[in-house]
Amino acid sequence: MHHRGHCRHPPPVGTKGGGADYVCHERGLRHEPVTELPPCGTASVSTSSEFMTSHRYTVLIAATIAFPFVAQAQARTAPTTRTPSVTTTRRFVKPTEAELRARLTPEQFEVTQHEGTERAFRNAYWDNHEAGIYVDVVSGEVLFSSLDKFESGTGWPSFTKPLEPGNVKTKSDRQFFMTRTEVRSASADSHLGHVFDDGPKPTGLRYCMNSASMRFIPVDKLDAEGYGQYAALFKGQPQHK
């Protein structure tokens, strides 16, 4: 019987030799004393322990060296968390009808919610000449500035343009057998008034507003009311027209 390759077999039962083994050769078997090896997959306890200890130290040293670079890479790739400002996160949620009735005067509610019109020359701001801004009475969104207010002779506060164009919107109004352009606030959808094309330069427009739809904030209270960014508009301007 021939065995290919060079392999070791345990000695046959009853064979003497004190650790000798049989070595297979291509041309038969011969008895050859060899150095006894430990079973496959095992090593001496001392050698294994030394290897594992050396391996642990190697891993520990590598981790210690690599950690600063990994931390720096994570810091560079991690998304930056920025705390947004109040103005960018605040989203207006319109109050319920019951809440609006409780907060607004009957006239304010009728004008803003039911497209009412207050009486000319008998409203809060038609002859207001103080410097400041006008905001929506429901939402507080900025609408107009006293810098763009002019005497229209109509008995209602009139402006040549909005201070914040994005806070107003227009729609066609065909009530009372006429066609007009209604002006509403963008967030609260409050009825503000109407815009006409008979205003002064430079716009040629007349934003005829209801005082009941707006709240006036004078220059000296802009910071306290949270509108401090508009104070710069009035630097060097007279406090009264």
C-alpha positions in Angstrom: 0.0 0.0 0.0 1.5 3.3 -1.1 0.7 6.7 0.4 1.3 9.9 -1.6 2.8 12.9 0.1 4.8 13.2 3.3 2.6 12.6 6.4 3.0 11.4 9.9 0.8 8.7 11.5 0.6 7.7 15.1 2.6 4.6 15.8 0.6 1.3 15.6 -0.7 -0.1 18.8 2.1 -2.0 20.6 4.9 -0.3 18.7 7.9 0.7 20.8 10.1 3.6 20.1 9.5 6.1 22.8 7.9 8.8 20.6 9.0 7.4 17.3 6.6 7.8 14.4 6.0 6.3 11.0 6.8 8.4 8.0 5.0 7.7 4.8 7.0 7.8 1.6 5.9 7.2 -1.9 7.6 3.8 -1.9 6.6 2.3 1.4 6.9 2.7 5.1 10.0 3.1 7.1 10.4 3.6 10.8 12.1 6.9 11.5 12.5 8.6 14.8 11.2 12.1 14.8 10.7 14.9 17.2 7.2 14.5 18.8 4.9 17.4 17.8 1.9 18.7 19.8 -1.6 17.8 18.4 -2.8 20.0 15.5 -4.2 23.4 16.4 -2.4 23.6 19.7 0.7 25.2 20.9 2.6 25.3 24.1 0.9 27.4 26.8 3.9 29.7 27.2 4.2 30.4 23.4 0.4 31.1 23.1 0.3 33.3 26.1 3.3 35.3 24.9 1.8 35.7 21.4 -1.6 36.9 22.8 0.1 39.4 25.1 2.2 40.7 22.3 -0.9 40.9 20.1 -2.8 42.9 22.7 0.0 45.4 23.1 0.3 45.8 19.4 -3.5 46.5 19.0 -3.5 48.9 22.0 -0.5 50.9 20.6 -2.2 51.0 17.1 -5.5 52.2 18.6 -3.7 54.9 20.7 -1.9 56.2 17.6 -5.0 56.1 15.4 -7.5 57.6 17.8 -6.6 61.3 17.3 -6.8 60.9 13.5 -10.1 59.1 13.6 -11.6 61.8 15.9 -10.4 64.5 13.6 -11.9 62.8 10.6 -15.2 62.3 12.4 -15.2 66.0 13.4 -14.7 67.1 9.8 -17.4 64.8 8.4 -20.0 65.1 11.1 -22.9 67.4 10.2 -22.8 70.8 11.9 -25.7 71.3 14.3 -26.8 74.9 14.3 -29.3 76.3 16.7 -31.7 78.2 14.4 -32.9 81.6 15.4 -36.5 82.3 16.5 -37.3 84.1 13.3 -36.4 81.1 11.2 -38.3 78.5 13.1 -41.4 80.4 14.3 -44.4 79.3 12.3 -47.7 81.1 12.7 -50.7 78.9 13.5 -53.9 80.8 13.1 -56.1 80.8 16.2 -59.5 79.4 16.2 -62.5 81.6 15.6 -63.4 81.5 19.3 -59.8 82.5 20.2 -59.9 85.4 17.7 -63.2 86.6 19.1 -61.7 86.6 22.6 -58.5 88.4 21.5 -59.8 91.0 19.0 -62.3 93.8 19.4 -65.6 93.3 17.5 -64.5 95.7 14.9 -61.1 94.1 14.4 -62.7 90.7 14.1 -65.3 91.9 11.6 -62.7 93.7 9.4 -60.0 91.0 9.4 -62.2 87.9 9.3 -65.3 89.1 7.3 -63.7 91.7 5.0 -65.4 94.6 6.8 -64.5 98.2 6.4 -64.1 100.6 9.2 -65.4 104.2 9.1 -63.2 106.8 7.4 -61.6 109.5 9.6 -62.8 107.5 12.7 -60.1 105.0 13.0 -56.8 104.8 14.9 -54.1 105.5 12.3 -55.5 107.6 9.5 -53.7 110.7 10.9 -50.9 109.0 12.7 -47.6 110.8 12.0 -45.4 108.9 14.4 -42.4 106.9 13.1 -42.6 103.2 13.4 -44.0 100.1 11.7 -47.4 98.5 11.2 -47.9 94.8 11.8 -50.8 92.4 11.3 -53.1 92.6 14.4 -53.6 88.8 14.4 -50.2 87.3 13.5 -47.7 90.2 14.1 -46.2 89.9 10.7 -44.6 93.1 9.4 -46.7 95.0 6.9 -45.9 98.7 6.4 -43.6 101.5 7.5 -44.4 105.1 8.4 -41.6 106.0 6.0 -44.0 104.9 3.1 -47.1 106.4 4.6 -48.7 109.5 3.0 -51.7 111.7 3.3 -54.3 110.4 0.8 -57.2 112.4 2.0 -59.4 109.3 2.1 -59.6 109.0 5.9 -57.7 105.7 6.0 -54.0 105.0 6.5 -52.4 104.8 3.1 -49.0 103.6 2.0 -47.0 103.6 -1.3 -45.7 100.0 -0.7 -45.4 97.3 1.9 -42.3 97.1 4.1 -42.2 93.4 3.7 -43.7 92.5 0.3 -43.7 88.8 1.1 -46.1 89.3 4.0 -48.9 90.6 1.8 -50.9 89.0 -1.0 -53.6 90.3 -3.3 -56.7 88.8 -4.9 -59.5 90.1 -7.1 -62.5 91.5 -5.2 -65.8 91.8 -7.1 -68.1 92.8 -4.2 -70.5 95.8 -4.4 -70.7 95.5 -8.2 -67.1 96.6 -8.8 -63.7 95.0 -9.3 -61.0 95.9 -6.9 -57.7 94.4 -5.7 -58.0 93.1 -2.1 -54.9 93.1 0.1 -54.5 90.3 2.7 -51.8 89.3 5.1 -49.8 86.2 3.9 -49.7 84.2 7.2 -52.9 85.2 9.0 -54.9 85.7 5.9 -56.4 88.8 7.5 -58.3 91.3 5.3 -56.2 94.5 5.3 -57.9 96.7 2.7 -57.4 97.4 -1.0 -54.7 98.7 -3.3 -55.3 101.2 -6.1 -53.1 102.6 -8.9 -53.7 106.3 -8.1 -50.9 106.7 -5.5 -47.9 109.1 -5.6 -44.4 108.3 -6.9 -42.3 106.3 -6.9 -44.7 103.4 -7.0 -47.9 105.1 -8.2 -49.8 102.8 -5.8 -52.1 103.5 -2.9 -52.4 100.8 -0.3 -55.6 101.9 1.5 -55.6 99.9 4.7 -57.9 99.5 7.7 -56.5 100.6 11.0 -58.4 97.7 12.7 -56.3 95.2 10.8 -53.0 96.5 12.0 -51.1 97.3 15.2 -48.6 100.2 15.3 -45.2 99.8 16.9 -43.3 103.1 17.5 -39.5 103.2 16.9 -38.6 103.4 20.6 -40.5 100.1 21.2 -39.2 98.1 18.3 -36.5 96.3 20.4 -38.9 95.5 23.2 -41.5 94.1 20.8 -39.0 91.9 19.0 -38.7 94.0 15.8 -35.3 95.5 16.6 -33.9 94.7 13.1 -36.1 97.5 11.7 -34.8 100.2 14.0 -31.9 101.0 11.5 -34.5 102.2 9.0 -35.3 105.2 11.1 -31.8 106.4 12.0 -31.5 110.0 11.2 -35.3 110.2 10.5 -37.6 112.5 12.4 -39.8 110.8 15.0 -42.8 112.6 13.7 -43.7 113.8 10.2 
